[in-house]
Amino acid sequence: MIKLRQAIVVEGKYDKNTLSQLVDAPIFETNGFGVMHDKALLDFLRRVAEKRGLIILTDSDGAGFVIRNYLKGALPKDKVLHAYIPDICGKERRKAQPGKEGKLGVEGMTPETLLAALKNAGAETSDAALPSSQITKTDLFLAGLSGGENSEQKRKALQMALQLPEHLGSNAFLDALNLMMTREEFLKHYGVNND
């Protein structure tokens, strides 16, 4: 597994799942065209790009390029890298039929192809600038933000307070917190003794 400096944005959960088996980096979903109607998600991606850098990795079909071009115009150009996958005809294993254009998407690419795309985009594998102490799932549990009574409501309230997108999954929420603050800051403001 390769640790990347930048975060990555992909179209959907299957792309994220495929990529998360290869790289150690925060990976966020656009929810397809959903990013075009989700101001909170777009604002969040801007903050991620400014803080850590962002790699856009979309499918090579027309829809993927529409999403990429939208993000290209909405995100800070100097903080965004673009990773491209090749046009390869076929269908993903989970699908009964190929997509509209008959091309494989990110989820259908080989690990070698995906890693080459990230390398060609200029992804940085140096982790010297990353914090050594990350917020963990245990920290979230101890702070009452997961696995307990009213934890979902507490987590949603924190997401709103931090202006994070509403529909972040638990792992994406943890990645977002680690991008926005150190573990020490989290424990100081949201830790067990700060209810």
Sequence and secondary structure as in RCSB ss.txt:
>XXXX:A:sequence
MIKLRQAIVVEGKYDKNTLSQLVDAPIFETNGFGVMHDKALLDFLRRVAEKRGLIILTDSDGAGFVIRNYLKGAL
PKDKVLHAYIPDICGKERRKAQPGKEGKLGVEGMTPETLLAALKNAGAETSDAALPSSQITKTDLFLAGLSGGEN
SEQKRKALQMALQLPEHLGSNAFLDALNLMMTREEFLKHYGVNND
>XXXX:A:secstr
 EE SSEEEESSHHHHHHHHTTEES EEE TGGGGGG HHHHHHHHHHHHHH EEEE  SSHHHHHHHHHHHHHS
 GGGEEEE     B   TT SS  TT B  GGGS HHHHHHHHHHHT     TTS SS   HHHHHHTTSSSSTT
HHHHHHHHHHHTT  TT  HHHHHHHHHHHS HHHHHHHHSTT  
